[in-house]
Structure formats: C-alpha cells, structure tokens
Amino acid sequence: MARTLGRTIAAPLLSVNLIMYIIVVGFASWSLNYFINGQTNYPGVAGNSATFYFLVFAILAGVVGVASKLAGAYHIRAWRSDSLAAAASSSIIAWAITALAFGLACKEINIGGYRGWRLRVLEAFIIILAFTQLLYVLLLHAGMLSSKYGPGYRDPDYGMGGGAGPGAEPKGTRI
C-alpha cells in the first residue's frame, strides 16, 4: 500500500496532539482538584471567576481528545474509509469541545488577575490544541477531495453487486 501525503502528515500530528491532550488532562485535573478544595491560595492555582468553567471544559476537552486520538491511531493503522469515518467524527467532537475551552481560556485571560503558572500553561496548551486539532480535522477530511490525502470516502468496489447477497443468484448457476 502506498503511503499517502495525508497519512505521512497525520501520524506525527496525531502523536503530538495525543501528548498535549494527556498533559491537559493532568494539569486540568490537578488544578480542578485544588480549586474544588478551596485552596486557591496554593501556588499555581488562584484564578478568577472564569477559572472553574475553564477547568471543567479543559478536562472534558482533554478526555474527549485522548479518546479521539485513540480512534485516530486505529485509522492511521488501518487506513480505510470506515476507520476514517470514526476518526473524523470523534475528532470533530474533540475539536468542538476544545474550541469551547479555547473561548473560556480567552475569557480568563481577558478578565485578568493572578493566575498561577499551571493555569497559564494550561491556557497555552488549550490555545495551541484548538489550532492543531483543527488542522488534524481538516487533514482527515482532505481524503474527501483526493485519494492523495487519504483513503477517500468513495470506494469503487464497495457495494457493487458482485457478491452473493440476499436474493442474488450465484455465478455459473444459470442454464
């Protein structure tokens, strides 16, 4: 099987996004734990009125992003149209939730106030992931336009009455 341009670019991007989503889950869960415990004076937590909502959406984006990358890893391995559908749909959902977290990160930055280094790192990771995940989604959907970028959504041999389906007459039985 020839390696396509989409597969060559998608695999490293998938790996980088997976690592970044795992880091987001770690930072967001740590910060949310301290925020819920009321330890906002702990170094690295603090925040403002948008922090709680940002942390909730960041951890949600991280978990859905990791699950999306697992479906994407299966697609990179299989490189078929049916795995493309699963990877593309889960990556769109992950990008949508990451975009919500991106908006809350921008709001948290706009409100200002003291935010610890962990929150600033988490904001930076969410902002970067919003763009790299969008690039990954576009790369997965580029297979629609050309088989150069992916397995394509159309398979000419799929569904063509060549098999013995229900009501089909097997070849060579006609007299």
N, C-alpha and C positions, 0 to 999 in steps of 0.2 A: 504494500500500500504506500503510495507516495505521500510524503509529508507535505501538508499544505501550509500556506503562509499563516492562516488563522491558528492552526494548531501550534506552530512554532512560536507565535507571539502569546497565545492564550495560556500556555503552560507556565511560563515564568510569572506572568501577571497573576495567575491563579495562586501560585505559591506565595508571592509577596502579599496578596490580599488575605490569604489564609493566616499568615503570621501576624499581620496587622490586626485582623479581627480577633485573634486569640489574645493579643496584647490589650485590645479594647475591652474584652470581657474581663480580663484581670484587673485593669485599672478601674473600670466602672464598678465592678463588684466590690473591690476594696473601698472605694470612695463612698459607695452607697451604704455599705455596712457602717462605716464611721458616721455618715450623715444621719442614718436612722437612729443610731445610738446617741445622737445629740452631741457628739464630740467634734463639733465644727471648729473648736479652737485647737484641734490637733494639727500639727504642721503638715500641710499638704492637702487639707480638706477645704475649710472655710466655704466660700461661695457667696451666692446672692439668692434672690427669690426665684430665679430660673434654674438653679442648680439641681434641685430634686427632679424636676421634669427632664432635664438634660440627662441626668444619670440613668433614669428609668429607660428612656429611649436609646441611650448609648448601649446599655446592657442588652436590650432587646435587639438592636441592630447587630451587636456582636454575635449573639447566639444564632440569629437567623442567618447572618453572614457566614458563620462557620458551617452551618448545615448546607447552605448554598454551595460553598466551596467543596463539600464532600460530593454533592451531586455533580459539580463541575469536574472533579477529579475522575469520577466514573466516566463522564463524557469524553474527557481527554484520552482516557484509556481505550474506550470502546470506539469512539469517533463514528457514531451512526446517527441517523436522523431521529430515532426515538430517544436516544440519550440526550440529544441536542434539545429536544422539547422540554425535558425535565430540568436540564441545567439552565436553559434560558428563562423558564418561568420562575424558578426559585431565585435566580439572580435578579430578576426584575423586582420581586418582592423584597429581597435584601436591599436593593438599591433604594426602593421607596422608603423603607424604614430608616436607612442611613441618611436619606435626604431630610427626613423629619428631624433626626438627631442633629444634622448639619444646621438646620434652621434654629434649633434651640441652642446650639453652640454659638451661633452668631448673635443670638439674643443675649446669652450670658456674657459674651464679650462686650456687647453694646451697653449693658447695664453697668458693667464695671465692678469696682470693689476689689477686695483682696481675694484672689484665687490662688491656691497653693500650686506647687509645681506639678503635682499629679493631675489636677484638673486642667491645667494649661496643656500638658502633654496629651491628655485625653481629647481635648478640643482640637488640637492639631491633628491627631490621628483620625478623628471623625471627618475633619475637613478634607484631609488627603484621601480618605477612603471614599468620600462622596464622589470625587472625580475619577479615581482609579476603578471604582465599581461601575461607574457609568461607561468608562472605556471598555471594561470587560463585557458589559451587556451589549454594547454596540458591536464588539468583536464577535460575540456569539451570534448575533443576528445578521452579521455580514454574510453568513452562509446562505441566506435567502437570495442574495443578489448574484453570487457566483460560487461555483464549487471550488474556486481557488482559495476561498476563505473558510470553507467548512464542508461538511458532508452534504449540505444542501437540504432543503425541505422537500424537494421532489426527487423521488427515486423512480426512474422509468420502468423498472422491472416489478415494482411493488404494485400489487392489485390487478395485474393484467391477467385475465382469465387463463392462465397456463396450468393451473393446478386442478386437482380433482376436488372441488369444493362441493357443497350441498347442491344436488341436482345436476352436477356436471358429469358428462359422460367421459370415462377414461379413454385415452388414446388407443386406437387399434381395436376397438370393440365393434365398430360399425361394419356391417357386411355390405 
